[in-house]
Every structure is written in C-alpha cells, then in structure tokens.
Amino acid sequence: MNRSVFFLVAAATTASGCAAILGIDDGVPRVTGADAAPDAALPDVTAPDTSAARCDPKKPLSTPVELTELSSGATTEDTAARLTSDELRVAFSSTRDGGFDIFEATRPMKAGAFANIVDVPGIDTQSFEESDPTLSSDGTLLVFTSDRPNNMGGGFDLWTANRPSVSGPFNAPTSIMGANSPQSDSYAYLVTKGLYFGSNRVGDFDLYRADFANGNATNVTAVTAINTTNQETFPVVSADETVMYFSTARKDGGADFDIWVSTRASSAAPWGQPVVVPEVSTQFNDFPTWISNDLCRLYLSTSTAGHFKVYVATRTF
C-alpha cells in the first residue's frame, strides 16, 4: 500500500514519518452512498459569510454517507476533502495515479454530485507527495502538505500557492515561513484570520494556530486546551473559530482515531473540554476534514478495509 495522507499520524511514533494508513486492516466497510485567537490582519482571501443561521453543533450528526463519485477504487486512498465556502468546489488527496496527489472537482449545486475531477496543475510532482489540501473560501489560495525539500530539513512541511481565479492555474508553491519546523508539519486548515495545523515539533502530534498572511505564518501558538500526551490531528475549525473538530486516539489508548469536538463562546475565550462525536466515530480510523459555514455538514475521512474514503454527515437546524 502506498504511504497515506495520514502518514504523519504514524510519524508521531516513528521518527522517519513513513507509514501506510497506520498499518490497520479495518475489514468491514462503513455505510456507503490555539486557545485565544489574536487580532491579526486578514489574509488575502475572501472571508465567508458567518451571519446566516447555523445548525447547533450540539445536535447529533447523521450516519456518514460516502461520496462515491470521488472514489477511485477499493484499494486506493481518496481522502482529506476540503471545500470552498459555496460548497461547489472540493480539493482532496488521492493515490489514483500512484503516489499522493491533489485533485479538484466541481458540482453545480450543494445537493449535487461532484464531477470533472482533475489533477491540480502546477502543484503535483513526480518524485514527492502532495496531500491534505485546504482551500480559501473562494478557492484562490491553497495550503497543502508535501515532503519536497525546503530549508527546514524536516520530513513533511506546509506549502502554499495562489491563483488569480479558480479557472486558472496556481502559481509556483512556496514553503510557509514561520509554520514549518525541523519535524513534520501537516493537517493545515484555513480560517478567516489564520491557519490551524498539526506538528510533532515537541515529540508527538499536537495542534497549533498561527496568523497567516501573504504566505507567511506568525504568532504560532499551541492549542493547549486541546493538546494532550496523545496525538491530536486534523483540526477543522468554524469560520468564527468557536467550534473545533479534531481527531485523536485518547479514548481507547491508540486503537483507532475518533472525531472529537470542542466549543467556546467566542474566539477570545478558552476552548472548552473536548468530547467525542459518537455518530462519526467508529472502530475504523475517522478524521474530520471540513465543516460548512452553517455547521450543518461535516466532511470526514474513514478507513474501510485499510483504505480511506470521503464521507459527509449532516445535521438540521
């Protein structure tokens, strides 16, 4: 099996950072079908509208349903789906061409199926892996993970690229100064005023927040209210930074990764005590990847027979 987009979860326990889906054979497929956010200058992206009504994050989510149109087969990885704010464009990782590359797809309406899957030009390389894409709300800014070399000397690092419009190609990617460390850095998630990501810079994977503008990260701060001696990965944060989903194996001592959530009253308040989200946490490995602006749709990746696929779970107002 090729090295998965989730290689860095295993990297927290192996210095090399080389792993294949945590070495777990899941067997049976599922149903198919930073504490305070500091003030900072907004990054050069279109901010999402957060004034509309939102679903209550304490309400249960539905049973996740697979987005089968993004699947490339039973033995490949199709994972880490992140959308634009209008939910009409998705970027995701896939091994359909061999190693991990980044793909995009579009759809005409939120309730429709994605189509027109294309390898993102100008981002993917032949010799290195690109994964974990996250898009700005308008789709013109991309942050992703790659093991291509930079001046930090680490394994996997965060890279960024931009494009004039979603119809054009991305400019040449650059390493994100200020975020990368000599260890592995990954699982980035863009919010209006910053960037959340995972890093094993202090020995195991923890979550961090940074201000992010013009391709550079500043004020990198550990999300101490969430981090533990277990691994914390894949932060997925609401646009106003009051709801955070993430993945950890703390509940069962590392047997599998489940999805947890923490909330807070405002972006200036401490994060609350995290709780597991049972509707999207199974005996498989489950990772959140994107939350809609209205908090009604949570996209996630779940391993089935050792391979990850894209799912969505919903809740109503």
C-alpha positions as CSV (number, residue, x, y, z in Angstrom):
1,M,0.0,0.0,0.0
2,N,1.3,3.5,-0.8
3,R,2.0,5.9,2.0
4,S,-1.2,7.5,3.1
5,V,-2.2,11.1,3.6
6,F,-2.3,10.2,7.3
7,F,1.4,9.2,7.3
8,L,2.1,11.8,10.0
9,V,-0.2,10.2,12.5
10,A,2.2,7.2,12.4
11,A,5.2,9.6,12.2
12,A,4.5,10.7,15.8
13,T,5.6,7.3,16.8
14,T,8.2,6.7,14.2
15,A,10.9,9.3,13.5
16,S,11.0,8.5,9.8
17,G,7.4,9.6,9.2
18,C,6.9,6.7,6.7
19,A,3.7,4.7,7.3
20,A,0.8,3.3,5.4
21,I,-2.6,4.0,6.9
22,L,-1.3,3.2,10.4
23,G,-0.9,-0.5,9.4
24,I,-4.6,-1.2,10.2
25,D,-6.8,-3.5,8.3
26,D,-10.3,-2.4,9.1
27,G,-12.1,-5.3,7.5
28,V,-15.8,-4.2,7.1
29,P,-16.7,-1.1,5.1
30,R,-19.0,1.6,6.6
31,V,-22.3,2.8,5.3
32,T,-21.7,3.9,1.7
33,G,-23.8,6.0,-0.6
34,A,-4.7,27.8,19.9
35,D,-6.7,28.9,22.8
36,A,-7.4,32.6,22.1
37,A,-7.4,33.8,18.5
38,P,-5.3,37.0,18.5
39,D,-6.3,40.0,16.3
40,A,-4.5,40.0,13.0
41,A,-4.6,41.4,9.6
42,L,-6.9,39.3,7.4
43,P,-5.2,37.1,4.8
44,D,-5.7,37.8,1.1
45,V,-8.8,35.6,0.8
46,T,-12.5,36.2,0.6
47,A,-14.0,35.9,4.1
48,P,-17.0,33.6,4.3
49,D,-20.4,34.9,5.4
50,T,-21.0,33.8,9.0
51,S,-24.1,36.0,9.7
52,A,-26.6,33.4,8.5
53,A,-28.4,30.9,10.8
54,R,-26.3,28.0,11.9
55,C,-27.0,24.4,13.0
56,D,-26.5,23.8,16.7
57,P,-23.1,22.0,17.0
58,K,-24.5,20.1,20.0
59,K,-27.2,18.4,17.8
60,P,-26.3,14.9,16.6
61,L,-25.0,14.3,13.1
62,S,-26.5,11.8,10.7
63,T,-24.8,8.5,9.8
64,P,-22.0,9.4,7.4
65,V,-22.6,8.7,3.7
66,E,-19.8,8.1,1.2
67,L,-19.2,10.5,-1.7
68,T,-18.8,7.6,-4.1
69,E,-18.2,9.9,-7.0
70,L,-14.8,10.8,-5.5
71,S,-13.7,7.2,-5.1
72,S,-11.1,5.8,-7.5
73,G,-11.4,2.2,-6.3
74,A,-11.4,-0.1,-3.4
75,T,-7.6,-0.3,-3.0
76,T,-6.7,3.4,-3.4
77,E,-6.8,6.3,-1.0
78,D,-9.3,9.2,-1.6
79,T,-9.3,11.4,1.4
80,A,-8.9,14.8,3.1
81,A,-11.7,16.6,1.2
82,R,-11.9,20.4,1.8
83,L,-14.4,22.7,0.1
84,T,-14.9,26.3,-0.8
85,S,-17.5,28.2,1.2
86,D,-20.1,27.8,-1.5
87,E,-19.5,24.1,-1.4
88,L,-19.3,23.8,-5.2
89,R,-15.6,23.0,-5.4
90,V,-13.6,20.4,-3.5
91,A,-9.9,19.7,-3.2
92,F,-8.8,16.2,-1.9
93,S,-5.9,13.8,-1.9
94,S,-5.8,10.6,-3.9
95,T,-3.4,7.8,-4.9
96,R,-5.3,7.1,-8.1
97,D,-2.2,8.0,-10.1
98,G,0.3,6.2,-7.8
99,G,1.6,8.4,-5.0
100,F,-0.4,11.0,-3.3
101,D,-1.5,13.9,-5.4
102,I,-4.1,16.7,-5.1
103,F,-7.2,16.7,-7.2
104,E,-10.2,19.1,-7.6
105,A,-13.8,18.5,-8.6
106,T,-16.8,20.7,-9.0
107,R,-20.6,20.5,-8.9
108,P,-23.4,22.8,-10.0
109,M,-25.3,22.8,-6.6
110,K,-24.7,21.8,-3.0
111,A,-27.1,18.8,-3.3
112,G,-25.4,17.6,-6.5
113,A,-22.6,15.1,-7.0
114,F,-19.1,16.2,-7.8
115,A,-17.7,15.7,-11.3
116,N,-14.9,16.9,-13.5
117,I,-12.2,15.5,-11.3
118,V,-8.8,16.9,-12.4
119,D,-5.2,16.7,-11.1
120,V,-4.4,20.2,-9.9
121,P,-1.8,21.5,-12.4
122,G,1.4,23.2,-11.1
123,I,1.1,21.6,-7.6
124,D,1.9,17.9,-8.0
125,T,5.4,16.5,-8.6
126,Q,6.7,13.2,-9.8
127,S,9.2,12.5,-7.0
128,F,7.3,13.8,-3.9
129,E,3.9,13.5,-2.3
130,E,1.3,16.3,-2.0
131,S,-1.6,15.8,0.3
132,D,-4.0,17.4,2.8
133,P,-5.1,20.4,0.6
134,T,-7.1,23.2,2.2
135,L,-8.7,26.0,0.2
136,S,-9.5,29.6,1.0
137,S,-13.3,30.3,0.9
138,D,-13.1,31.5,-2.7
139,G,-10.7,28.8,-3.9
140,T,-7.9,31.0,-5.0
141,L,-5.5,30.1,-2.1
142,L,-4.2,26.6,-1.4
143,V,-2.3,25.2,1.5
144,F,-1.1,21.6,1.4
145,T,1.5,19.1,2.8
146,S,4.5,17.9,0.8
147,D,7.7,16.1,1.5
148,R,9.5,18.1,-1.2
149,P,12.7,19.6,0.1
150,N,12.9,23.1,1.7
151,N,15.4,24.8,4.0
152,M,13.9,23.4,7.3
153,G,15.3,19.9,7.0
154,G,12.1,18.2,8.2
155,G,10.0,15.4,6.6
156,F,6.7,16.9,5.7
157,D,6.0,20.6,5.6
158,L,3.3,23.1,4.8
159,W,3.3,24.8,1.4
160,T,1.1,27.4,-0.2
161,A,0.2,28.6,-3.7
162,N,-2.3,31.1,-5.1
163,R,-4.1,31.7,-8.4
164,P,-5.8,34.8,-9.9
165,S,-9.1,32.8,-10.2
166,V,-10.4,29.3,-9.8
167,S,-10.4,28.9,-13.6
168,G,-6.6,29.4,-13.8
169,P,-3.5,27.5,-12.6
170,F,-1.8,28.0,-9.3
171,N,1.5,29.9,-9.1
172,A,4.6,28.0,-8.1
173,P,4.2,26.8,-4.4
174,T,6.3,28.2,-1.6
175,S,7.1,26.9,1.8
176,I,5.2,28.6,4.6
177,M,7.8,30.5,6.6
178,G,7.1,30.6,10.3
179,A,4.9,27.5,10.4
180,N,7.4,24.7,9.4
181,S,9.7,23.2,11.9
182,P,12.6,20.6,11.6
183,Q,10.0,18.0,12.4
184,S,6.8,17.2,10.4
185,D,4.1,19.7,10.0
186,S,0.7,18.9,8.3
187,Y,-3.1,18.8,8.5
188,A,-3.5,22.6,7.8
189,Y,-6.9,24.2,7.9
190,L,-7.5,27.8,6.8
191,V,-9.8,30.1,8.7
192,T,-10.5,33.8,8.1
193,K,-7.7,35.2,10.3
194,G,-5.3,32.3,10.4
195,L,-4.2,28.8,10.0
196,Y,-4.6,25.7,12.2
197,F,-2.3,22.8,11.7
198,G,-0.6,19.7,13.3
199,S,3.0,19.3,14.2
200,N,5.2,16.8,16.1
201,R,7.8,19.5,16.8
202,V,7.7,18.7,20.6
203,G,7.6,14.9,20.3
204,D,4.1,13.9,19.5
205,F,1.4,15.4,17.2
206,D,-0.3,18.5,18.7
207,L,-2.4,21.2,17.3
208,Y,-1.2,24.8,16.6
209,R,-2.7,28.1,15.4
210,A,-0.9,30.8,13.5
211,D,-1.8,34.1,12.0
212,F,-1.4,33.7,8.2
213,A,-1.0,36.4,5.6
214,N,1.0,36.8,2.3
215,G,2.2,33.2,2.5
216,N,3.8,33.6,5.9
217,A,2.8,32.4,9.4
218,T,3.4,34.4,12.6
219,N,2.4,34.0,16.3
220,V,2.4,30.2,16.2
221,T,0.8,29.0,19.4
222,A,0.0,25.6,20.7
223,V,-3.7,24.9,21.3
224,T,-3.0,23.9,24.9
225,A,-6.6,23.3,25.9
226,I,-6.9,20.6,23.3
227,N,-3.4,19.0,23.2
228,T,-2.5,16.0,25.4
229,T,0.2,13.4,25.5
230,N,-1.8,11.6,22.9
231,Q,-1.8,12.5,19.2
232,E,-4.1,15.3,18.1
233,T,-4.6,15.7,14.3
234,F,-6.7,17.2,11.6
235,P,-8.1,20.4,13.2
236,V,-11.3,21.5,11.5
237,V,-12.5,24.9,12.7
238,S,-15.5,27.0,12.1
239,A,-15.0,30.4,10.4
240,D,-15.5,32.3,13.6
241,E,-13.2,29.9,15.5
242,T,-15.8,28.9,18.1
243,V,-16.1,25.2,17.1
244,M,-13.2,22.8,16.5
245,Y,-13.4,19.2,15.4
246,F,-10.2,17.1,15.5
247,S,-9.1,13.5,15.6
248,T,-7.4,11.7,18.5
249,A,-7.0,8.2,19.8
250,R,-7.1,9.3,23.5
251,K,-10.4,7.4,24.3
252,D,-9.1,3.9,23.6
253,G,-5.3,4.3,24.0
254,G,-4.5,4.4,20.4
255,A,-6.5,1.5,18.9
256,D,-8.2,3.9,16.4
257,F,-8.6,7.6,15.8
258,D,-12.0,9.1,16.6
259,I,-13.5,12.5,16.0
260,W,-13.9,14.9,18.9
261,V,-15.3,18.5,19.2
262,S,-14.6,21.5,21.4
263,T,-16.6,24.7,21.5
264,R,-16.2,28.1,23.1
265,A,-18.3,31.3,23.4
266,S,-16.0,33.5,21.3
267,S,-12.7,33.4,19.5
268,A,-11.2,35.2,22.6
269,A,-12.4,32.6,25.1
270,P,-10.6,29.4,26.1
271,W,-11.6,26.2,24.3
272,G,-14.0,24.0,26.2
273,Q,-13.5,20.4,27.3
274,P,-13.5,18.2,24.2
275,V,-16.0,15.4,23.8
276,V,-16.1,12.5,21.3
277,V,-18.7,12.8,18.5
278,P,-20.2,9.3,18.5
279,E,-22.1,9.5,15.3
280,V,-18.9,9.8,13.3
281,S,-16.5,7.8,15.4
282,T,-16.3,4.1,14.8
283,Q,-14.0,1.1,15.1
284,F,-12.3,2.5,12.0
285,N,-10.0,5.5,11.8
286,D,-12.0,8.6,11.5
287,F,-10.7,12.1,10.6
288,P,-12.7,15.3,10.2
289,T,-11.7,17.3,7.1
290,W,-14.2,20.2,6.6
291,I,-17.2,21.9,8.2
292,S,-19.7,24.0,6.3
293,N,-20.2,27.6,7.3
294,D,-23.6,26.8,8.8
295,L,-22.2,23.9,10.7
296,C,-24.8,21.6,9.1
297,R,-22.4,19.4,7.1
298,L,-19.2,17.7,8.4
299,Y,-16.9,16.1,5.8
300,L,-14.7,13.3,7.1
301,S,-12.4,10.5,6.0
302,T,-12.9,7.0,7.3
303,S,-10.8,3.9,6.6
304,T,-12.6,0.9,5.0
305,A,-10.6,-2.3,4.7
306,G,-7.4,-0.2,5.3
307,H,-8.2,2.5,2.7
308,F,-9.7,5.9,3.3
309,K,-12.7,7.4,1.5
310,V,-14.6,10.6,1.7
311,Y,-17.9,10.9,3.7
312,V,-20.3,13.6,4.8
313,A,-22.5,13.7,7.8
314,T,-25.3,16.2,8.2
315,R,-27.5,17.8,10.9
316,T,-30.6,20.0,10.6
317,F,-31.5,23.3,12.3
